[in-house]
């Protein structure tokens, strides 16, 4: 089994790709994971904690092999709207819920979730379910590390109920 410990800073001109790891966004967030590469070989990733892999990244095994990372197709929702204001409103409501978002020209993409789908439809935007790669934005103030709610990370947004 290959032991993969290094994320290469950039592709080198003389670099030869030895294998490919096609991974969903969920798997690309894990620094310790066992995967099956395109060749059928097994690899264990031991990457620096907090490393988030992107499609197009390259990894190097301790034995020298170079592995290209590909963002796998996965279940996503592509959100579009009739007006830029409606799309911005959808992005605001998703951001308020800390939902990882991929932002394109005139569209948003997020992982499929029926509750969020209902909320978006209620906001009057169009939601298309599809299988596609998912490359969400990096966190603005988290150093690119996305904090999930199950890691003990809690904070207050100052939401107050007024009765």
C-alpha positions as CSV (number, residue, x, y, z in Angstrom):
1,X,0.0,0.0,0.0
2,X,1.3,3.5,-0.9
3,X,1.9,5.8,2.0
4,X,1.0,9.4,0.8
5,X,2.3,12.2,3.1
6,X,3.1,15.2,0.9
7,X,0.8,17.6,-1.0
8,X,2.9,19.1,-3.8
9,X,2.9,22.9,-4.0
10,X,2.4,22.9,-7.8
11,X,2.9,20.6,-10.8
12,X,6.5,20.4,-12.0
13,X,7.2,20.4,-15.7
14,X,9.1,17.1,-15.5
15,X,6.5,15.5,-13.2
16,X,5.0,12.2,-14.3
17,X,1.6,11.3,-12.8
18,X,1.7,7.7,-11.7
19,X,-1.9,7.3,-10.5
20,X,-5.2,9.1,-9.9
21,X,-7.4,9.5,-6.8
22,X,-11.0,10.5,-7.6
23,X,-12.6,11.7,-4.4
24,X,-15.8,13.5,-3.3
25,X,-15.5,16.8,-1.4
26,X,-16.2,14.9,1.9
27,X,-13.2,12.6,1.3
28,X,-11.0,15.5,0.1
29,X,-11.4,17.1,3.6
30,X,-9.9,14.1,5.4
31,X,-6.2,14.2,6.3
32,X,-6.1,10.5,7.3
33,X,-7.9,8.2,4.8
34,X,-7.4,5.0,2.9
35,X,-8.4,5.1,-0.8
36,X,-8.4,2.9,-3.9
37,X,-6.6,4.6,-6.8
38,X,-7.6,4.4,-10.4
39,X,-5.1,1.6,-11.0
40,X,-6.7,-0.5,-8.3
41,X,-3.8,0.1,-5.9
42,X,-4.5,1.0,-2.3
43,X,-3.1,4.2,-0.8
44,X,-3.1,5.6,2.8
45,X,-3.1,9.4,3.0
46,X,-1.3,10.8,6.0
47,X,-1.6,14.6,5.2
48,X,-1.1,17.6,7.5
49,X,-4.3,18.1,9.6
50,X,-6.6,20.7,8.0
51,X,-5.5,19.9,4.4
52,X,-8.4,20.2,2.0
53,X,-7.6,18.7,-1.4
54,X,-8.9,20.3,-4.6
55,X,-9.3,18.7,-8.0
56,X,-6.0,19.4,-9.8
57,X,-3.9,19.0,-6.7
58,X,-0.9,16.5,-6.7
59,X,0.3,14.3,-3.9
60,X,3.5,12.4,-3.5
61,X,3.9,9.0,-1.9
62,X,6.9,8.3,0.4
63,X,8.2,6.0,-2.3
64,X,8.1,8.8,-4.9
65,X,4.9,8.1,-6.9
66,X,2.9,11.2,-7.9
67,X,-0.9,11.0,-7.5
68,X,-3.3,13.4,-9.2
69,X,-6.4,14.4,-7.3
70,X,-9.7,14.6,-9.3
71,X,-12.9,15.9,-7.8
72,X,-15.5,13.1,-8.2
73,X,-19.0,13.7,-9.5
74,X,-21.4,13.7,-6.5
75,X,-25.0,14.7,-5.7
76,X,-25.2,18.5,-5.8
77,X,-27.8,21.2,-6.2
78,X,-27.2,23.9,-8.8
79,X,-29.0,27.1,-7.8
80,X,-29.9,29.8,-10.3
81,X,-32.3,32.8,-10.0
82,X,-34.1,35.2,-12.3
83,X,-32.3,38.2,-10.7
84,X,-28.9,38.8,-9.1
85,X,-30.7,40.0,-6.0
86,X,-32.6,36.7,-5.6
87,X,-29.3,34.7,-6.0
88,X,-27.5,36.9,-3.5
89,X,-30.4,36.4,-1.1
90,X,-30.1,32.6,-1.5
91,X,-26.3,32.8,-0.9
92,X,-26.9,34.9,2.2
93,X,-29.3,32.3,3.7
94,X,-27.0,29.4,2.9
95,X,-23.9,31.3,4.3
96,X,-25.9,32.1,7.5
97,X,-26.1,28.3,7.9
98,X,-22.4,27.7,7.2
99,X,-23.2,25.6,4.1
100,X,-20.1,25.0,1.9
101,X,-20.9,26.7,-1.4
102,X,-19.3,26.7,-4.8
103,X,-19.9,30.1,-6.5
104,X,-20.0,30.5,-10.2
105,X,-21.1,33.2,-12.6
106,X,-24.9,33.3,-12.1
107,X,-25.1,30.1,-10.0
108,X,-24.4,28.5,-6.7
109,X,-23.6,24.8,-6.1
110,X,-24.0,22.9,-2.8
111,X,-24.3,19.3,-1.7
112,X,-27.8,17.9,-2.0
113,X,-30.0,18.4,1.1
114,X,-33.8,18.2,1.0
115,X,-34.3,20.8,3.8
116,X,-32.0,23.3,2.1
117,X,-33.7,22.5,-1.3
118,X,-37.1,23.3,0.3
119,X,-35.8,26.6,1.7
120,X,-34.3,27.6,-1.6
121,X,-37.5,26.8,-3.5
122,X,-39.3,28.9,-0.9
123,X,-37.0,31.8,-1.7
124,X,-38.1,31.6,-5.3
125,X,-34.9,30.4,-6.9
126,X,-34.4,27.4,-9.3
127,X,-32.8,24.3,-7.9
128,X,-31.4,21.6,-10.3
129,X,-30.3,18.2,-8.8
130,X,-27.3,16.9,-10.6
131,X,-24.1,14.8,-10.4
132,X,-21.1,17.0,-10.7
133,X,-17.7,17.8,-9.1
134,X,-18.0,20.1,-6.0
135,X,-15.3,22.6,-5.2
136,X,-16.6,25.0,-2.6
137,X,-15.1,28.3,-1.6
138,X,-12.4,28.2,1.1
139,X,-13.3,29.8,4.4
140,X,-12.5,33.5,4.5
141,X,-11.2,33.7,8.1
142,X,-10.5,30.0,8.8
143,X,-7.3,29.6,6.8
144,X,-9.1,27.5,4.3
145,X,-10.2,25.0,7.0
146,X,-14.0,24.4,7.1
147,X,-15.2,23.8,10.6
148,X,-18.0,21.3,10.9
149,X,-20.5,21.5,13.8
150,X,-19.6,18.0,15.1
151,X,-16.0,19.0,16.1
152,X,-17.0,20.9,19.2
153,X,-16.7,24.2,17.4
154,X,-19.4,26.4,18.8
155,X,-19.9,30.1,18.6
156,X,-22.7,32.7,19.0
157,X,-23.9,34.9,16.2
158,X,-25.7,37.1,18.6
159,X,-29.2,35.9,17.5
160,X,-31.7,37.2,20.0
161,X,-35.3,36.4,20.3
162,X,-37.5,39.4,21.0
163,X,-40.8,38.6,22.7
